[in-house]
């Protein structure tokens, strides 16, 4: 019974560490991507790289159409 309980605890701890590592890797990926976009904005002196990335995200369907003239709903 102790062996089964020990193996269960090891499985849970391993799963938690795996989730933590995957979140860290995703965070590093997105920070690097944002850093590249910011560097391109500084080099070009415009916000065009940000607008290009927003257009890519919009085309992939991750962002819904937003009407900027419509007042915000609370």
Secondary structure by P-SEA (a helix, b strand, c coil): caaaaaaaaaaaaaaaaaaaaaaaaaaaaaaaaaaaaaaaaaaaccaaaaaaaaaaaaaacccccccccccccc
